Amino acid sequence: MPSTPIQVDVTGSPQPASVTGATVPGGLSDRPALVDVRGATAVLGRRTIWSHADATVTAGEFVAILGPNGVGKSTLLKVILGLVPLAAGTVRLLGRPPGQANHEIGYLPQRRSFDASLRVRGLDVVRLGLDGDRWGLPVRGRRSRAVTERVGELVELVGASDYAHRPIGQLSGGEQQRLLIAQALARRPKLLMLDEPLDSLDLPNQAAIAALISRIARTENVSVMIVAHDVNPILTYLDRVIYLGQGGAVSGTPAEVITSETLTALYGTPIEVLSTSDGRLVVVGQPEAPARHTDRHGGSA
Ligand SMILES: Nc1ncnc2c1ncn2[C@@H]1O[C@H](COP(=O)(O)OP(=O)(O)OP(=O)(O)O)[C@@H](O)[C@H]1O
């Protein structure tokens, strides 16, 4: 059976999280919405991935998209970018329909790693963020100098000066990730959309990259939407989380959303959120994404 949309109603709970996308905790509600998703349903193939989802990101926010494997976190980013059309609802990016403002977005898609034999230098990977749409055609003169200067700035910004001249395939996962973040920042975007940038990094590197993203968000005045499996490395930097579940999304501050009550309502099954002595959050009982079950039954929207 396809999943029945779950309406998450936390109205009346002591600390209500926003499920409408209309309210933005933390006193940022007067800022313009960079991303505004309302009543959205995403269907891939014949599967409803999520429905009735609302999400907003306002200027200056650092927002995480959380949820188990396969729940549709990457799909939400792709919907906002206009790469996946909505089956229902609306999405606006920088006040425009999806796909019309992507030049103002720095997008880092989900990836695994570069092939070790890839000879392209780190510097060239960063440069692709500026002139990748020229398909290798050289830029000359003043523009060429401006590009080289900007690449140098970006490499310094992410702390990659020591290794940016080396082939990207020979760099560590953390080093590659810094250079890819530099690439995403190349055109001074208003919003960085990062799909699991901490994936496959060890804990010290996760902490370092999370701190780097937060610092850049402040110094470069860029908002951040980051997809993550584990909220802990980014927890202290977050203004808000969008938690995806079976039927939709629940959004609010981490303290509002990552609670046993809210996640139990979102998933319709008992979920326990434990807090460890060092302040880490552990979510126990989170179900597998429903899409995997509907798969077997040929579920449709
Ligand atoms: N073209 C497609 N047709 C049908 N189903 C698809 C298609 N692309 C992705 N899916 C499925 O849609 C679901 C959501 O995928 P998505 O990548 O958005 O999830 P996710 O939450 O980002 O997962 P993960 O955490 O594992 O990266 C998955 O079950 C995936 O298998």
The ligand as an SDF file (V2000), in Angstrom:
LIG
                    3D

 31 33  0  0  0  0  0  0  0  0999 V2000
   13.8240    8.0040  -10.3850 N   0  0  0  0  0  0  0  0  0  0  0  0
   13.3110    7.3940   -9.3240 C   0  0  0  0  0  0  0  0  0  0  0  0
   12.2330    6.5840   -9.4490 N   0  0  0  0  0  0  0  0  0  0  0  0
   11.6860    5.9670   -8.3970 C   0  0  0  0  0  0  0  0  0  0  0  0
   12.1800    6.0680   -7.1310 N   0  0  0  0  0  0  0  0  0  0  0  0
   13.2710    6.8440   -6.9570 C   0  0  0  0  0  0  0  0  0  0  0  0
   13.8970    7.5450   -8.0320 C   0  0  0  0  0  0  0  0  0  0  0  0
   14.9530    8.2390   -7.5390 N   0  0  0  0  0  0  0  0  0  0  0  0
   14.9840    7.9830   -6.2140 C   0  0  0  0  0  0  0  0  0  0  0  0
   13.9900    7.1440   -5.8670 N   0  0  0  0  0  0  0  0  0  0  0  0
   13.6560    6.6760   -4.5220 C   0  0  0  0  0  0  0  0  0  0  0  0
   13.1000    7.7530   -3.8190 O   0  0  0  0  0  0  0  0  0  0  0  0
   13.3870    7.6430   -2.4280 C   0  0  0  0  0  0  0  0  0  0  0  0
   13.9470    8.9510   -1.9070 C   0  0  0  0  0  0  0  0  0  0  0  0
   15.2560    9.1370   -2.4170 O   0  0  0  0  0  0  0  0  0  0  0  0
   16.2060   10.2660   -1.8580 P   0  0  0  0  0  0  0  0  0  0  0  0
   17.5400   10.0880   -2.4910 O   0  0  0  0  0  0  0  0  0  0  0  0
   15.5350   11.5870   -1.9750 O   0  0  0  0  0  0  0  0  0  0  0  0
   16.2500    9.8890   -0.3030 O   0  0  0  0  0  0  0  0  0  0  0  0
   17.2520   10.3700    0.8340 P   0  0  0  0  0  0  0  0  0  0  0  0
   16.4320   10.6300    2.0480 O   0  0  0  0  0  0  0  0  0  0  0  0
   18.0720   11.5110    0.3340 O   0  0  0  0  0  0  0  0  0  0  0  0
   18.1310    9.0560    1.0040 O   0  0  0  0  0  0  0  0  0  0  0  0
   19.6250    8.8360    1.5720 P   0  0  0  0  0  0  0  0  0  0  0  0
   19.6310    9.3350    2.9710 O   0  0  0  0  0  0  0  0  0  0  0  0
   19.7760    7.3420    1.5100 O   0  0  0  0  0  0  0  0  0  0  0  0
   20.5570    9.5670    0.6500 O   0  0  0  0  0  0  0  0  0  0  0  0
   14.3400    6.4630   -2.3000 C   0  0  0  0  0  0  0  0  0  0  0  0
   13.6270    5.3560   -1.8310 O   0  0  0  0  0  0  0  0  0  0  0  0
   14.8470    6.2470   -3.7210 C   0  0  0  0  0  0  0  0  0  0  0  0
   15.1500    4.8810   -3.9380 O   0  0  0  0  0  0  0  0  0  0  0  0
  1  2  1  0
  2  3  1  0
  2  7  2  0
  3  4  2  0
  4  5  1  0
  5  6  2  0
  6  7  1  0
  6 10  1  0
  7  8  1  0
  8  9  2  0
  9 10  1  0
 10 11  1  0
 11 12  1  0
 11 30  1  0
 12 13  1  0
 13 14  1  0
 13 28  1  0
 14 15  1  0
 15 16  1  0
 16 17  2  0
 16 18  1  0
 16 19  1  0
 19 20  1  0
 20 21  2  0
 20 22  1  0
 20 23  1  0
 23 24  1  0
 24 25  2  0
 24 26  1  0
 24 27  1  0
 28 29  1  0
 28 30  1  0
 30 31  1  0
M  END
$$$$
